[in-house]
Amino acid sequence: MNHEMVMAKIKMHASLDKAAILGRFFKTGPGQYAAGDVFVGVMVPVSRKIAHDFRELPLAECEKLLASPIHEARLIALIILCNQFKRGNDRERAVIYKLYLTHTDRINNWDLVDTSAPNIVGAYLLERSWQPLTKLSHSKSLWERRIAIISTFAHIRANNFEPTLTIAELLLNDSHDLIHKACGWMLREVGKRSDTVLKNFLDTYKSRMPRTMLRYAIEKFDTKTRENYLKK
């Protein structure tokens, strides 16, 4: 079992028409946030099936998939890594965590981050210091900053909201819309579990929050509450 076998499966399911659609959706044009990324038109359910079929792929071969210019290859590698992390022992999880952070330059679109960050980085840091997320939040890399906030989803699921609130505060002045959306999404997830915690955060930072972040954060509130926050 090796990465070339995975690539052969990817090519079997490739579609030029779907590749064009995915390229536009994930902003791969000149000057866009994923400029130059290459899609071959394999849809996510198929990618997940391939990842399942190759779930025992050795880490060295996953690393080769991550090095591929083809987006779907990197997605499949990350799904495999997530599944191996979930099944792994402490030593195996540590190796996958370190491999992940060594290759953040290959985790370079929002779907790749969102699929993997909570399930590897977030999960690994659940019973450890989550300060590595603070370092990532200060990165010049858009994708490392998104990894920082999306990784906190694992902590939200464990009803620990401090990492999310801290990283969201650090990213209040971020210039990129994808970070605004990610922070707003994670804040909304906090609010699903404690609207009091979310409202306290909003009451403190609403005047500084980017409009997109605020809109995403208050999405589950009733109409009147949403309107009140937007007016403020």
matplotlib code that plots the C-alpha trace (Angstrom):
import matplotlib.pyplot as plt

x = [0.0, 1.6, 0.7, 1.0, -2.0, -4.0, -3.1, -4.2, -7.6, -7.8, -7.2, -9.9, -12.5, -11.2, -13.6, -12.6, -16.0, -16.1, -12.5, -13.5, -16.4, -14.2, -11.4, -13.9, -15.5, -12.2, -10.8, -7.8, -7.6, -4.8, -4.7, -7.2, -6.5, -5.8, -4.2, -2.6, -4.1, -4.9, -8.2, -8.9, -12.6, -13.0, -15.9, -15.6, -17.7, -15.5, -12.4, -13.6, -14.2, -10.7, -9.3, -11.3, -9.9, -6.4, -6.9, -3.7, -1.5, 1.9, 2.7, 5.6, 3.2, 0.7, 3.5, 4.0, 0.3, 0.5, 3.4, 1.1, 0.0, -3.4, -5.8, -7.8, -4.6, -3.9, -7.5, -7.3, -4.0, -5.5, -8.6, -6.4, -4.3, -7.4, -8.6, -5.2, -4.9, -8.3, -7.3, -3.7, -2.0, -0.2, 3.0, 1.3, -0.8, 2.3, 3.9, 0.9, 0.5, 4.2, 3.9, 0.8, 2.5, 5.5, 3.4, 1.0, 2.2, 0.4, -2.8, -3.6, -7.3, -10.2, -11.7, -8.3, -8.0, -11.6, -11.5, -8.3, -7.4, -9.9, -9.4, -5.6, -4.2, -7.3, -7.6, -3.9, -3.9, -7.1, -5.2, -2.1, -1.3, -3.1, -0.6, 0.7, -2.5, -1.5, 1.7, -0.2, -2.7, 0.3, 1.5, 1.9, 0.2, -3.5, -3.9, -2.0, -4.1, -7.2, -5.8, -5.4, -9.1, -10.6, -8.6, -10.4, -13.5, -12.2, -12.2, -15.7, -16.9, -15.3, -17.1, -13.8, -14.4, -11.3, -9.1, -11.8, -12.4, -8.7, -7.8, -10.9, -9.8, -6.2, -7.7, -10.1, -7.9, -7.1, -7.5, -8.8, -12.5, -11.7, -10.5, -13.5, -15.8, -13.9, -13.9, -17.6, -18.3, -16.4, -18.0, -21.4, -20.5, -19.7, -23.1, -24.9, -23.5, -23.7, -25.3, -24.3, -20.6, -21.1, -23.1, -20.4, -17.8, -19.9, -20.8, -17.1, -15.8, -18.8, -17.5, -14.2, -15.4, -15.4, -19.0, -18.7, -17.4, -20.3, -22.9, -21.6, -21.4, -25.0, -26.6, -28.5, -29.9, -33.5, -34.2, -34.5, -31.3, -29.4, -30.8, -29.7, -26.1, -26.0, -27.2, -24.5]
y = [0.0, 3.3, 6.8, 5.9, 3.5, 6.3, 8.7, 6.0, 5.9, 9.7, 9.7, 7.1, 9.4, 12.7, 15.0, 18.1, 19.6, 19.1, 20.3, 23.6, 24.0, 23.2, 25.5, 28.4, 27.5, 27.3, 30.5, 29.2, 32.0, 34.6, 36.8, 34.7, 33.0, 29.6, 30.8, 28.0, 25.1, 22.2, 20.3, 17.2, 16.9, 14.2, 15.0, 14.8, 11.6, 9.8, 11.2, 9.9, 6.4, 6.4, 7.4, 4.6, 2.1, 3.2, 3.8, 1.8, 3.8, 4.3, 7.8, 8.2, 7.6, 10.0, 12.6, 12.0, 12.6, 15.9, 17.0, 16.5, 19.6, 18.0, 19.2, 16.0, 14.1, 16.3, 16.1, 12.3, 12.3, 14.4, 12.2, 9.2, 11.0, 12.0, 8.4, 7.0, 9.7, 8.6, 5.0, 5.6, 5.3, 8.2, 7.7, 7.4, 10.5, 12.5, 11.5, 12.5, 15.8, 16.7, 15.6, 17.8, 20.9, 20.3, 20.4, 23.3, 24.8, 21.9, 22.4, 25.4, 25.8, 26.2, 22.7, 21.1, 23.0, 22.5, 18.7, 18.1, 20.8, 19.9, 16.2, 16.3, 19.6, 20.3, 16.7, 16.4, 19.5, 18.6, 17.3, 19.5, 23.2, 24.8, 27.6, 26.3, 27.7, 31.2, 30.9, 29.8, 32.7, 35.1, 33.4, 35.3, 32.3, 32.7, 28.9, 28.6, 31.3, 29.4, 26.2, 28.1, 29.0, 25.9, 23.6, 25.0, 23.2, 20.2, 22.2, 23.5, 20.0, 19.3, 22.4, 24.3, 27.7, 29.5, 28.6, 29.8, 33.0, 33.7, 33.0, 34.8, 37.9, 37.6, 37.5, 40.4, 42.7, 40.0, 41.4, 38.3, 37.4, 33.7, 34.3, 36.5, 33.6, 31.0, 33.0, 33.8, 30.1, 29.0, 31.7, 30.5, 26.9, 28.3, 30.0, 26.7, 25.4, 28.7, 31.8, 33.6, 33.0, 34.1, 37.2, 38.2, 38.0, 40.0, 42.6, 43.2, 43.1, 43.9, 47.4, 45.9, 42.8, 42.7, 42.7, 39.2, 37.7, 39.3, 38.1, 34.5, 34.5, 35.7, 33.5, 31.3, 34.2, 35.3, 38.1, 40.8, 39.9, 39.8, 43.2, 44.6, 43.4, 44.6, 48.1, 48.3]
z = [0.0, -1.1, -2.2, -5.9, -5.4, -3.9, -6.8, -9.2, -7.5, -7.5, -11.3, -11.8, -10.3, -11.8, -13.7, -15.7, -15.3, -11.5, -11.3, -12.9, -10.4, -7.4, -8.6, -8.7, -5.4, -3.5, -5.1, -7.0, -9.5, -9.7, -6.6, -4.7, -1.4, -3.0, -6.2, -8.1, -6.1, -8.4, -8.3, -10.4, -9.7, -7.0, -4.8, -1.0, -0.5, -3.0, -1.3, 2.1, 0.5, -0.9, 2.5, 4.2, 1.7, 2.4, 6.2, 7.0, 4.7, 6.3, 7.6, 5.2, 2.3, 3.8, 3.9, 0.2, -0.5, 1.5, -0.8, -3.9, -5.8, -6.1, -3.6, -3.3, -2.5, 0.4, 1.6, 1.5, 3.4, 6.1, 6.5, 6.8, 9.4, 11.4, 11.4, 12.4, 15.2, 16.5, 16.7, 17.8, 21.1, 22.8, 20.9, 17.6, 18.2, 19.1, 15.9, 13.8, 15.7, 15.0, 11.3, 10.9, 12.3, 10.2, 7.0, 7.6, 4.3, 2.7, 4.7, 2.6, 2.2, 4.5, 3.9, 4.6, 7.9, 9.0, 8.3, 10.2, 12.8, 15.5, 15.1, 15.3, 16.8, 19.0, 20.1, 21.0, 23.1, 25.0, 28.0, 27.4, 27.3, 24.4, 24.2, 20.8, 19.5, 20.7, 18.7, 15.6, 16.0, 15.5, 12.4, 9.1, 7.5, 7.0, 7.3, 10.5, 12.0, 10.9, 12.4, 15.7, 16.0, 14.4, 16.6, 19.6, 18.4, 20.2, 23.4, 22.8, 22.5, 25.9, 27.3, 27.8, 26.2, 27.3, 24.3, 21.8, 23.6, 24.0, 20.3, 19.0, 21.0, 19.6, 16.1, 16.4, 14.3, 11.7, 8.2, 6.4, 6.0, 6.3, 9.8, 10.7, 9.5, 11.4, 14.7, 14.3, 13.7, 16.8, 18.9, 17.7, 18.7, 22.2, 22.2, 21.5, 24.8, 26.8, 25.5, 28.6, 27.9, 24.3, 25.3, 27.8, 25.1, 22.6, 25.2, 25.7, 22.1, 19.9, 19.0, 17.9, 16.1, 12.3, 11.0, 9.5, 12.7, 14.6, 12.1, 12.3, 16.1, 16.6, 13.9, 16.3, 18.4, 18.0, 15.6, 18.2, 19.9, 16.6, 15.6, 19.0, 18.5, 15.0, 16.0, 18.6]

ax = plt.figure().add_subplot(projection="3d")
ax.plot(x, y, z, "-o")
ax.set_aspect("equal")
plt.show()
